[in-house]
């Protein structure tokens, strides 16, 4: 469940100028000043690839909504700490908070919960591969919702190839025998929720003048409140707290949501969205390896073969690489919120 930024949205978003820095304000440091971007790219791939394993472990001791709520709480705490250190404020406009309520549902609360429920009945490996269909859903939706996004034959072909890969993963020629359709459908719906959320963000929050950190911190806070309201309605308070699943939830939130967000936007700012979103293609590979090696999940030949086809199709749906000169001239888009996996 990645939070990659679909370039078909990023490259059209309004660029908001950065506010002037006070002479007494200390410079803010970023992870890019410490580690090479390739190292951070690898760390981000590992964090998001292992997220599906952590979800599976978390649901062994807690209800799916509790896993999601814990994930959001710890992720929000990490981002809130960064907000305090950087002295950034949350948005104040009621209109922005209203839009964040919707984006928090589509980009955090809903997909996180769907993946948690899905992994009650499907392997973490399959959930990771379903997550890789998000760029395909994004391409399909952009044809309908984004009139200025004109598809090329290559991208349309990639869409067809990608969904053929989905059918291969699911074993369509066997009539989906042995497949839990409910769990798989929830994982695919979670992946679909991401591009829907990004399209909504683009239409409502692009160019708002607030930083990515401010908007994402607010969005995570709203998503946490949403789950805090829903969770007691469908679950009971745990009578005991299994340690290993609890640690998995803490890692899922602090690393997979809080830290990963910081790494993601630092990468986008440094190397651009096209390169940064390549992390999407490593996530299912890592998720599959982790599920098989750590959890002992079984793997049929159609799963890795179908995953390769899905990733090939997803790669074809992405716009061609923008040159570094062109990217600099466009500036660094602001007004984006966090999509976490």
Residue frames relative to the residue before (quaternion, step in Angstrom):
aa qw qx qy qz dx dy dz
X 1.0000 0.0000 0.0000 0.0000 0.00 0.00 0.00
X 0.0194 -0.8474 0.5302 -0.0208 3.45 0.11 1.19
X 0.3474 -0.7150 0.5630 0.2260 3.47 -1.34 0.21
X 0.2108 0.8121 -0.5306 0.1203 3.53 1.02 0.54
X 0.4225 -0.6964 0.5239 0.2490 3.55 -1.20 0.57
X 0.3522 -0.7501 0.5112 0.2279 3.60 -0.42 1.12
X 0.4231 -0.7374 0.4607 0.2549 3.58 -0.61 1.09
X 0.5841 0.5800 -0.4000 0.4030 3.60 1.07 -0.53
X 0.6687 0.4298 -0.2972 0.5290 3.59 1.26 -0.28
X 0.6672 0.5313 -0.3163 0.4153 3.57 0.83 -0.98
X 0.7090 0.4899 -0.2967 0.4115 3.58 0.77 -0.91
X 0.6936 0.4400 -0.2886 0.4920 3.60 1.22 -0.19
X 0.5358 0.6703 -0.3998 0.3221 3.58 1.22 -0.22
X 0.5685 -0.6186 0.4348 0.3242 3.52 -1.18 0.69
X 0.3219 -0.7367 0.5628 0.1922 3.53 -0.99 0.85
X 0.1685 -0.7867 0.5890 0.0768 3.55 -0.73 1.07
X 0.4567 -0.6944 0.4688 0.2990 3.61 -0.78 0.89
X 0.4797 -0.6601 0.4935 0.3011 3.54 -1.07 0.72
X 0.5060 -0.6487 0.4635 0.3292 3.60 -0.98 0.74
X 0.5660 -0.6032 0.4224 0.3706 3.62 -1.04 0.65
X 0.4000 -0.7208 0.5212 0.2209 3.55 -1.05 0.83
X 0.4706 -0.6710 0.5003 0.2793 3.52 -0.94 0.90
X 0.5716 -0.6127 0.4214 0.3468 3.55 -1.09 0.69
X 0.7119 0.4382 -0.2571 0.4848 3.58 1.15 -0.54
X 0.5393 0.6338 -0.4021 0.3817 3.57 1.27 -0.15
X 0.4125 -0.7178 0.4932 0.2672 3.62 -0.72 0.94
X 0.5305 -0.6293 0.4530 0.3427 3.58 -1.04 0.70
X 0.3809 -0.7168 0.5375 0.2284 3.54 -1.07 0.75
X 0.2897 -0.7517 0.5680 0.1683 3.55 -0.96 0.85
X 0.2003 -0.7617 0.6062 0.1105 3.51 -1.19 0.56
X 0.6595 -0.5075 0.3625 0.4197 3.56 -1.22 0.36
X 0.5880 0.6020 -0.3731 0.3906 3.60 1.13 -0.58
X 0.6428 0.5232 -0.3348 0.4484 3.59 1.18 -0.46
X 0.6902 0.4645 -0.2663 0.4868 3.57 1.26 -0.19
X 0.8178 0.1261 -0.0265 0.5609 3.59 0.79 -1.02
X 0.5633 -0.5797 0.4692 0.3557 3.54 -1.16 0.63
X 0.5858 -0.6216 0.3801 0.3550 3.59 -0.96 0.79
X 0.6080 0.5585 -0.3651 0.4302 3.62 1.08 -0.58
X 0.6257 0.5170 -0.3346 0.4788 3.57 1.08 -0.70
X 0.6774 0.4825 -0.2927 0.4719 3.59 0.91 -0.91
X 0.5903 0.5593 -0.3540 0.4620 3.57 1.13 -0.64
X 0.6767 0.4881 -0.2867 0.4707 3.57 0.94 -0.90
X 0.6363 0.5208 -0.3241 0.4678 3.57 1.02 -0.80
X 0.6533 0.5134 -0.3130 0.4601 3.58 0.94 -0.88
X 0.6329 0.5292 -0.3258 0.4616 3.59 0.99 -0.82
X 0.6692 0.4981 -0.2984 0.4638 3.58 0.95 -0.88
X 0.6460 0.5290 -0.3263 0.4432 3.58 0.92 -0.91
X 0.7348 0.4141 -0.2476 0.4768 3.57 0.77 -0.99
X 0.6123 0.5495 -0.3563 0.4429 3.58 1.09 -0.58
X 0.7085 0.4379 -0.2483 0.4946 3.58 1.05 -0.81
X 0.4527 0.7042 -0.4507 0.3099 3.61 1.23 -0.18
X 0.6628 0.5149 -0.3158 0.4426 3.57 0.98 -0.79
X 0.6096 0.5204 -0.3435 0.4895 3.57 1.11 -0.63
X 0.6598 0.5117 -0.3099 0.4548 3.60 0.94 -0.88
X 0.6188 0.5291 -0.3457 0.4665 3.59 1.04 -0.70
X 0.6516 0.5194 -0.3117 0.4566 3.56 0.92 -0.93
X 0.6702 0.4821 -0.2982 0.4790 3.59 0.91 -0.88
X 0.6491 0.5350 -0.3214 0.4350 3.59 0.96 -0.82
X 0.6938 0.4764 -0.2781 0.4631 3.58 0.98 -0.84
X 0.5417 0.6010 -0.4124 0.4187 3.60 1.24 -0.08
X 0.7816 0.2980 -0.1751 0.5192 3.58 1.20 -0.37
X 0.7866 0.2190 -0.0990 0.5688 3.56 1.22 -0.42
X 0.5947 -0.5681 0.4340 0.3677 3.55 -1.25 0.48
X 0.6553 -0.5479 0.3409 0.3927 3.61 -1.07 0.65
X 0.6615 0.4908 -0.3215 0.4670 3.61 0.90 -0.82
X 0.6357 0.5179 -0.3335 0.4652 3.59 1.07 -0.67
X 0.6096 0.5366 -0.3422 0.4726 3.58 1.08 -0.72
X 0.6819 0.4869 -0.2877 0.4639 3.57 0.89 -0.94
X 0.6479 0.5117 -0.3231 0.4625 3.58 0.94 -0.85
X 0.6621 0.4967 -0.3111 0.4670 3.59 0.89 -0.86
X 0.6213 0.5470 -0.3301 0.4536 3.55 1.00 -0.82
X 0.6925 0.4764 -0.2743 0.4672 3.57 0.88 -0.96
X 0.6238 0.5460 -0.3451 0.4400 3.60 1.00 -0.79
X 0.7274 0.4284 -0.2531 0.4726 3.58 0.75 -1.02
X 0.6223 0.5248 -0.3439 0.4680 3.59 1.08 -0.61
X 0.6518 0.5154 -0.3065 0.4643 3.56 0.99 -0.85
X 0.6317 0.5417 -0.3344 0.4424 3.58 0.99 -0.80
X 0.6465 0.5156 -0.3224 0.4607 3.59 0.97 -0.82
X 0.6872 0.4694 -0.2853 0.4754 3.58 0.84 -0.98
X 0.6247 0.5395 -0.3388 0.4516 3.60 1.02 -0.75
X 0.6323 0.5281 -0.3320 0.4595 3.58 1.02 -0.77
X 0.6504 0.5035 -0.3120 0.4755 3.58 1.02 -0.80
X 0.6141 0.5483 -0.3401 0.4546 3.58 1.05 -0.76
X 0.6604 0.5025 -0.3052 0.4673 3.57 0.96 -0.87
X 0.6601 0.5134 -0.3091 0.4530 3.57 0.91 -0.93
X 0.7456 0.3879 -0.2126 0.4984 3.59 0.95 -0.87
X 0.3868 -0.7620 0.4482 0.2625 3.56 1.33 0.04
X 0.3872 0.6975 -0.5028 0.3328 3.55 0.91 0.92
X 0.3258 -0.7555 0.5440 0.1649 3.54 -1.11 0.75
X 0.5233 -0.6048 0.5006 0.3312 3.50 -1.28 0.47
X 0.6214 -0.5362 0.3975 0.4103 3.61 -1.17 0.42
X 0.3059 -0.7618 0.5468 0.1647 3.55 -1.19 0.59
X 0.5696 0.6271 -0.3801 0.3712 3.57 1.16 -0.47
X 0.4586 -0.6808 0.4944 0.2861 3.64 -0.81 0.93
X 0.6112 0.5590 -0.3549 0.4336 3.58 1.07 -0.69
X 0.6581 0.4997 -0.3083 0.4712 3.58 0.94 -0.87
X 0.6552 0.5033 -0.3192 0.4643 3.60 0.94 -0.82
X 0.6134 0.5375 -0.3501 0.4607 3.59 1.08 -0.62
X 0.6726 0.4710 -0.2945 0.4889 3.58 0.94 -0.86
X 0.6315 0.5329 -0.3348 0.4530 3.59 1.05 -0.71
X 0.5766 0.5799 -0.3767 0.4351 3.58 1.13 -0.55
X 0.6761 0.4678 -0.2837 0.4936 3.56 1.02 -0.81
X 0.6781 0.4869 -0.3048 0.4584 3.60 0.85 -0.92
X 0.6195 0.5395 -0.3470 0.4524 3.61 1.05 -0.68
X 0.6377 0.5196 -0.3202 0.4700 3.56 1.06 -0.74
X 0.7438 0.4420 -0.2289 0.4460 3.57 0.81 -1.05
X 0.7744 0.3691 -0.1822 0.4805 3.58 1.01 -0.76
X 0.7885 0.2746 -0.1491 0.5298 3.59 1.18 -0.36
X 0.7735 0.4000 -0.2345 0.4321 3.56 0.27 -1.28
X 0.7212 0.4548 -0.2624 0.4518 3.59 0.78 -0.99
X 0.7281 0.4161 -0.2907 0.4607 3.66 0.60 -0.95
X 0.6154 0.5430 -0.3605 0.4433 3.61 0.99 -0.73
X 0.6821 0.4856 -0.2845 0.4668 3.57 0.93 -0.93
X 0.6452 0.5275 -0.3220 0.4492 3.59 0.96 -0.83
X 0.6559 0.4931 -0.3179 0.4749 3.59 0.94 -0.82
X 0.6435 0.5210 -0.3306 0.4530 3.60 0.97 -0.78
X 0.6748 0.4661 -0.2944 0.4907 3.59 0.95 -0.84
X 0.6241 0.5572 -0.3446 0.4257 3.59 0.99 -0.78
X 0.7166 0.4693 -0.2660 0.4422 3.57 0.93 -0.88
X 0.4495 0.6312 -0.4798 0.4114 3.56 1.24 0.30
X 0.8165 0.2418 -0.0873 0.5169 3.58 1.10 -0.68
X 0.7374 0.3080 -0.2341 0.5537 3.62 1.21 -0.09
X 0.5864 -0.5803 0.4171 0.3813 3.63 -1.14 0.49
X 0.5951 -0.5630 0.4319 0.3774 3.55 -1.21 0.47
X 0.5756 0.5881 -0.3759 0.4261 3.59 1.17 -0.56
X 0.6765 0.4778 -0.2930 0.4776 3.59 0.91 -0.89
X 0.6225 0.5363 -0.3430 0.4552 3.60 1.01 -0.74
X 0.6532 0.5191 -0.3102 0.4557 3.58 0.98 -0.82
X 0.6638 0.4871 -0.3016 0.4808 3.56 1.01 -0.78
X 0.6168 0.5340 -0.3448 0.4643 3.61 1.01 -0.74
X 0.6159 0.5552 -0.3417 0.4423 3.58 1.05 -0.74
X 0.6362 0.5560 -0.3235 0.4259 3.58 1.09 -0.71
X 0.5826 0.5799 -0.3837 0.4209 3.61 1.22 -0.17
X 0.4221 0.7398 -0.4512 0.2665 3.60 1.23 -0.17
X 0.6599 0.4836 -0.3391 0.4645 3.66 0.86 -0.75
X 0.6162 0.5364 -0.3543 0.4550 3.60 1.09 -0.61
X 0.6435 0.4961 -0.3194 0.4876 3.58 0.95 -0.85
X 0.6438 0.5389 -0.3232 0.4366 3.56 0.98 -0.82
X 0.6456 0.5086 -0.3137 0.4754 3.55 1.00 -0.83
X 0.6639 0.5068 -0.3077 0.4558 3.59 0.89 -0.91
X 0.6856 0.4811 -0.2863 0.4653 3.58 0.91 -0.88
X 0.6237 0.5548 -0.3510 0.4242 3.57 1.04 -0.70
X 0.5935 0.5701 -0.3626 0.4373 3.58 1.14 -0.56
X 0.7210 0.4267 -0.2283 0.4959 3.54 1.15 -0.69
X 0.8004 0.3607 -0.1572 0.4524 3.54 0.78 -1.09
X 0.7562 0.3191 -0.1803 0.5421 3.59 1.14 -0.57
X 0.2389 -0.8303 0.4877 0.1246 3.56 0.08 1.31
X 0.6720 0.5043 -0.3077 0.4465 3.60 1.13 -0.58
X 0.6003 0.5536 -0.3610 0.4504 3.57 1.27 -0.18
X 0.0885 -0.8351 0.5429 0.0066 3.56 0.05 1.32
X 0.3000 -0.7862 0.5078 0.1845 3.61 -0.53 1.08
X 0.3423 -0.6981 0.5866 0.2266 3.54 -1.17 0.63
X 0.6685 -0.4780 0.3675 0.4355 3.56 -1.26 0.21
X 0.6181 0.5559 -0.3447 0.4359 3.57 1.03 -0.76
X 0.6945 0.4728 -0.2841 0.4620 3.59 0.89 -0.90
X 0.6329 0.5097 -0.3363 0.4759 3.59 1.02 -0.71
X 0.6314 0.5199 -0.3248 0.4748 3.57 1.03 -0.80
X 0.6325 0.5354 -0.3250 0.4557 3.58 1.02 -0.79
X 0.6174 0.5475 -0.3366 0.4536 3.56 1.07 -0.76
X 0.6771 0.4884 -0.2874 0.4694 3.56 0.93 -0.92
X 0.6526 0.5119 -0.3103 0.4646 3.56 0.96 -0.88
X 0.6514 0.5389 -0.3162 0.4305 3.56 0.94 -0.88
X 0.7111 0.4360 -0.2732 0.4793 3.57 0.85 -0.88
X 0.5549 0.5494 -0.3986 0.4810 3.59 1.20 -0.34
X 0.6296 0.5302 -0.3249 0.4658 3.57 1.09 -0.74
X 0.6066 0.5472 -0.3491 0.4590 3.58 1.06 -0.72
X 0.6608 0.5002 -0.3034 0.4703 3.58 0.93 -0.89
X 0.6251 0.5304 -0.3343 0.4649 3.58 1.10 -0.69
X 0.6411 0.5209 -0.3208 0.4634 3.58 0.93 -0.88
X 0.7326 0.4406 -0.2318 0.4640 3.56 0.93 -0.93
X 0.4038 -0.7342 0.4637 0.2878 3.60 1.26 -0.17
X 0.0546 0.8545 -0.5137 0.0542 3.57 0.91 0.93
X 0.6445 0.5444 -0.3318 0.4219 3.61 1.02 -0.73
X 0.6784 0.4431 -0.2826 0.5134 3.57 1.29 -0.28
X 0.5259 -0.6435 0.4010 0.3853 3.56 1.28 0.21
X 0.5599 -0.6297 0.3622 0.3985 3.57 1.22 0.69
X 0.1860 0.8217 -0.5138 0.1618 3.55 1.13 0.73
X 0.8300 0.1983 -0.1695 0.4930 3.57 -0.96 0.93
X 0.5905 0.5767 -0.3603 0.4347 3.57 1.29 0.07
X 0.3534 -0.7033 0.5698 0.2364 3.57 -0.95 0.84
X 0.2996 -0.8045 0.4869 0.1611 3.55 -0.19 1.29
X 0.6289 0.5512 -0.3420 0.4286 3.59 1.01 -0.74
X 0.6921 0.4716 -0.2755 0.4719 3.57 0.84 -0.98
X 0.6545 0.5067 -0.3136 0.4654 3.57 0.98 -0.83
X 0.6386 0.5252 -0.3249 0.4592 3.57 0.98 -0.83
X 0.6513 0.5062 -0.3270 0.4612 3.61 0.97 -0.78
X 0.6464 0.5124 -0.3270 0.4612 3.60 0.99 -0.77
X 0.6637 0.4892 -0.3032 0.4777 3.58 1.01 -0.79
X 0.6328 0.5153 -0.3321 0.4731 3.60 1.04 -0.71
X 0.6075 0.5435 -0.3510 0.4609 3.59 1.06 -0.68
X 0.6674 0.4906 -0.2921 0.4781 3.57 0.97 -0.86
X 0.6373 0.5168 -0.3199 0.4737 3.58 1.10 -0.66
X 0.6100 0.5851 -0.3517 0.4023 3.58 1.05 -0.72
X 0.6073 0.5923 -0.3567 0.3914 3.60 1.03 -0.74
X 0.7308 0.4029 -0.2818 0.4735 3.67 0.60 -0.94
X 0.5759 0.5522 -0.3915 0.4584 3.61 1.11 -0.53
X 0.6625 0.5118 -0.2964 0.4597 3.55 0.96 -0.88
X 0.6629 0.5057 -0.3130 0.4548 3.58 0.95 -0.84
X 0.6260 0.5185 -0.3426 0.4711 3.58 1.01 -0.72
X 0.6379 0.5168 -0.3237 0.4703 3.57 1.01 -0.80
X 0.6422 0.5239 -0.3192 0.4595 3.58 0.96 -0.89
X 0.6564 0.5247 -0.3165 0.4401 3.54 0.89 -0.90
X 0.7207 0.4559 -0.2528 0.4571 3.57 0.92 -0.86
X 0.7872 0.3521 -0.1682 0.4775 3.61 1.09 -0.54
X 0.8113 0.2905 -0.1273 0.4911 3.60 0.99 -0.76
X 0.4624 0.6810 -0.4578 0.3359 3.61 1.21 -0.17
X 0.8398 0.1616 -0.1328 0.5009 3.54 -0.93 0.91
X 0.3249 0.7764 -0.4876 0.2322 3.58 1.15 0.52
X 0.5043 -0.6623 0.4178 0.3639 3.58 1.24 -0.38
X 0.6208 0.5205 -0.3476 0.4721 3.58 1.26 -0.15
X 0.5476 -0.6252 0.4466 0.3314 3.55 -1.14 0.62
X 0.6532 -0.4938 0.3998 0.4118 3.54 -1.32 0.34
X 0.6545 0.5313 -0.3135 0.4371 3.56 0.95 -0.90
X 0.6648 0.5097 -0.3009 0.4558 3.57 0.91 -0.90
X 0.6931 0.4736 -0.2792 0.4662 3.58 0.85 -0.97
X 0.6830 0.4888 -0.2942 0.4562 3.56 0.93 -0.86
X 0.6165 0.5303 -0.3458 0.4681 3.57 1.05 -0.69
X 0.6574 0.4974 -0.3008 0.4794 3.56 0.99 -0.86
X 0.6511 0.5259 -0.3173 0.4459 3.56 0.97 -0.85
X 0.6604 0.4941 -0.3073 0.4747 3.58 0.95 -0.84
X 0.6227 0.5395 -0.3356 0.4566 3.56 1.04 -0.75
X 0.6610 0.4927 -0.3009 0.4793 3.58 0.96 -0.89
X 0.6454 0.5164 -0.3260 0.4588 3.60 0.93 -0.84
X 0.6283 0.5322 -0.3314 0.4607 3.59 1.04 -0.76
X 0.6476 0.5058 -0.3130 0.4763 3.57 0.98 -0.85
X 0.6303 0.5410 -0.3325 0.4466 3.59 0.96 -0.85
X 0.7004 0.4440 -0.2735 0.4873 3.59 0.90 -0.90
X 0.6115 0.5509 -0.3579 0.4410 3.59 1.08 -0.62
X 0.6550 0.4898 -0.3068 0.4867 3.56 1.15 -0.58
X 0.7190 0.4694 -0.2515 0.4465 3.58 0.90 -0.94
X 0.6367 0.5998 -0.3398 0.3455 3.59 0.85 -0.98
X 0.6888 0.4692 -0.3204 0.4503 3.68 0.77 -0.82
X 0.6134 0.5677 -0.3549 0.4189 3.59 1.16 -0.47
X 0.7872 0.3143 -0.1420 0.5112 3.59 1.13 -0.62
X 0.7627 0.2739 -0.1744 0.5594 3.59 1.23 -0.14
X 0.3540 -0.6901 0.5783 0.2532 3.53 -1.32 0.22
X 0.6060 -0.5694 0.4027 0.3826 3.56 -1.13 0.60
X 0.5167 -0.6692 0.4266 0.3212 3.62 -0.78 0.96
X 0.3948 -0.7139 0.5298 0.2320 3.57 -1.01 0.84
X 0.7714 0.0548 -0.0643 0.6308 3.58 1.26 -0.35
X 0.3388 -0.7569 0.5356 0.1591 3.56 -1.22 0.46
X 0.2512 -0.7839 0.5503 0.1397 3.61 -0.05 1.26
X 0.4856 -0.7270 0.4094 0.2610 3.57 -0.72 1.10
X 0.6962 0.4902 -0.3004 0.4298 3.59 0.74 -1.02
X 0.6699 0.4629 -0.3234 0.4820 3.66 0.81 -0.79
X 0.6296 0.5330 -0.3415 0.4506 3.60 1.04 -0.72
X 0.6480 0.5037 -0.3134 0.4776 3.58 0.98 -0.81
X 0.6157 0.5408 -0.3434 0.4589 3.58 1.08 -0.71
X 0.6570 0.5025 -0.3080 0.4701 3.59 0.99 -0.82
X 0.6325 0.5234 -0.3334 0.4635 3.59 0.98 -0.82
X 0.6723 0.4828 -0.2959 0.4768 3.60 0.91 -0.90
X 0.6251 0.5512 -0.3323 0.4416 3.56 1.01 -0.83
X 0.7191 0.4369 -0.2515 0.4783 3.57 0.94 -0.87
X 0.7255 0.4533 -0.2588 0.4485 3.57 0.71 -1.10
X 0.7578 0.3485 -0.1953 0.5159 3.59 0.94 -0.88
X 0.7562 0.4328 -0.2285 0.4343 3.57 0.64 -1.16
X 0.7506 0.3201 -0.2012 0.5420 3.58 1.21 -0.41
X 0.7558 0.4090 -0.2313 0.4561 3.60 0.63 -1.06
X 0.7433 0.3933 -0.2282 0.4908 3.59 0.61 -1.12
X 0.6408 0.5474 -0.3344 0.4218 3.58 0.93 -0.89
X 0.6092 0.5524 -0.3548 0.4448 3.58 1.05 -0.71
X 0.6553 0.5112 -0.3126 0.4599 3.59 0.94 -0.88
X 0.6615 0.5036 -0.3023 0.4663 3.57 0.95 -0.87
X 0.6435 0.5603 -0.3222 0.4101 3.55 0.96 -0.91
X 0.7457 0.4125 -0.2415 0.4642 3.56 0.71 -1.03
X 0.5774 0.5478 -0.3825 0.4693 3.58 1.15 -0.45
X 0.6497 0.5076 -0.3118 0.4723 3.58 1.02 -0.78
X 0.6454 0.5200 -0.3251 0.4554 3.58 0.93 -0.88
X 0.6740 0.5001 -0.2941 0.4574 3.57 0.95 -0.90
X 0.7330 0.4487 -0.2420 0.4503 3.59 1.01 -0.79
X 0.8316 0.1832 -0.0707 0.5196 3.60 0.79 -0.96
X 0.5715 -0.6154 0.3792 0.3885 3.60 1.24 0.00
X 0.6407 -0.5762 0.3559 0.3617 3.58 -1.18 0.54
X 0.6032 0.5809 -0.3750 0.3976 3.61 1.02 -0.69
X 0.7069 0.4276 -0.2560 0.5018 3.57 0.87 -0.95
X 0.6539 0.5354 -0.3259 0.4237 3.59 0.90 -0.88
X 0.7062 0.4734 -0.2870 0.4413 3.58 0.92 -0.83
X 0.4539 0.6739 -0.4561 0.3629 3.60 1.26 0.00
X 0.4862 0.6583 -0.4312 0.3799 3.57 1.25 -0.29
X 0.5374 0.6481 -0.3846 0.3784 3.58 1.19 -0.60
X 0.7205 0.4765 -0.2532 0.4357 3.56 0.97 -0.85
X 0.6417 0.4935 -0.3304 0.4854 3.58 1.27 -0.15
X 0.5568 0.6604 -0.3798 0.3310 3.57 1.12 -0.65
X 0.7086 0.4425 -0.3074 0.4557 3.68 0.71 -0.90
X 0.5972 0.5536 -0.3659 0.4506 3.59 1.12 -0.59
X 0.6864 0.4647 -0.2776 0.4856 3.58 0.90 -0.95
X 0.6386 0.5313 -0.3287 0.4494 3.59 0.97 -0.84
X 0.6565 0.5050 -0.3061 0.4693 3.57 1.00 -0.84
X 0.6668 0.5034 -0.3021 0.4590 3.57 0.90 -0.93
X 0.6635 0.5019 -0.3043 0.4639 3.58 0.97 -0.85
X 0.6612 0.5196 -0.3124 0.4418 3.58 0.93 -0.86
X 0.6900 0.4689 -0.2750 0.4779 3.57 0.98 -0.86
X 0.7371 0.4478 -0.2429 0.4440 3.57 0.81 -1.03
X 0.7702 0.3679 -0.1956 0.4830 3.60 0.88 -0.92
X 0.7857 0.3236 -0.1646 0.5008 3.57 0.86 -0.96
X 0.4211 -0.7342 0.4488 0.2868 3.59 1.25 -0.15
X 0.2999 0.7692 -0.5137 0.2335 3.60 1.11 0.58
X 0.4709 -0.6782 0.4900 0.2796 3.55 -1.06 0.78
X 0.1414 -0.7906 0.5944 0.0401 3.53 -1.21 0.59
X 0.1927 -0.7710 0.5975 0.1065 3.58 -0.67 1.11
X 0.6813 -0.5160 0.3254 0.4046 3.56 -1.22 0.42
X 0.6407 0.5655 -0.3334 0.3982 3.59 1.03 -0.73
X 0.5952 0.5961 -0.3682 0.3934 3.60 1.13 -0.55
X 0.7329 0.3823 -0.2703 0.4936 3.67 0.65 -0.91
X 0.6231 0.5333 -0.3531 0.4502 3.61 1.02 -0.70
X 0.6715 0.4891 -0.2931 0.4732 3.56 0.90 -0.91
X 0.6271 0.5441 -0.3371 0.4439 3.57 1.05 -0.77
X 0.6317 0.5234 -0.3304 0.4668 3.59 0.99 -0.79
X 0.6553 0.5035 -0.3110 0.4693 3.58 0.98 -0.84
X 0.6264 0.5351 -0.3313 0.4599 3.59 0.99 -0.83
X 0.6969 0.4758 -0.2796 0.4581 3.57 0.83 -0.98
X 0.6205 0.5310 -0.3449 0.4626 3.58 1.05 -0.69
X 0.6629 0.4969 -0.2988 0.4736 3.56 0.97 -0.86
X 0.6482 0.5198 -0.3163 0.4578 3.57 0.97 -0.86
X 0.6372 0.5265 -0.3294 0.4563 3.58 1.02 -0.78
X 0.6665 0.5060 -0.3036 0.4556 3.60 0.98 -0.78
X 0.6501 0.5308 -0.3306 0.4316 3.60 1.08 -0.58
X 0.6025 0.5838 -0.3681 0.4010 3.58 1.19 -0.35
X 0.5570 -0.6001 0.4489 0.3579 3.60 -1.07 0.68
X 0.5958 -0.5708 0.4196 0.3783 3.53 -1.20 0.52
X 0.6497 -0.5581 0.3624 0.3674 3.51 -1.19 0.69
X 0.3250 -0.7173 0.5865 0.1893 3.53 -1.05 0.89
X 0.5074 -0.6626 0.4531 0.3133 3.57 -0.91 0.88
X 0.6275 -0.5502 0.3902 0.3889 3.58 -1.19 0.54
X 0.6365 0.5322 -0.3351 0.4465 3.59 0.99 -0.80
X 0.6678 0.5005 -0.2979 0.4635 3.54 0.94 -0.91
X 0.6466 0.5313 -0.3233 0.4416 3.55 1.01 -0.83
X 0.6512 0.5123 -0.3211 0.4586 3.56 1.02 -0.79
X 0.6549 0.5219 -0.3179 0.4447 3.54 1.01 -0.78
X 0.6486 0.5182 -0.3152 0.4598 3.57 1.19 -0.58
X 0.3968 -0.7121 0.4857 0.3155 3.58 1.14 -0.55
X 0.5400 -0.6023 0.4776 0.3428 3.53 -1.33 0.01
X 0.3846 -0.7519 0.4789 0.2395 3.59 -0.40 1.18
X 0.1256 -0.7710 0.6184 0.0859 3.52 -1.08 0.72
X 0.6414 0.5184 -0.3868 0.4127 3.52 -1.29 0.09
X 0.5210 0.6077 -0.4409 0.4060 3.61 1.15 0.51
X 0.2743 -0.7572 0.5675 0.1713 3.54 -1.12 0.58
X 0.6402 -0.5757 0.3682 0.3510 3.52 -1.29 0.36
X 0.0802 -0.7309 0.6716 0.0907 3.45 -1.12 0.76
X 0.0688 -0.8278 0.5567 0.0099 3.54 -0.49 1.13
X 0.2469 -0.7597 0.5808 0.1568 3.45 -1.20 0.51
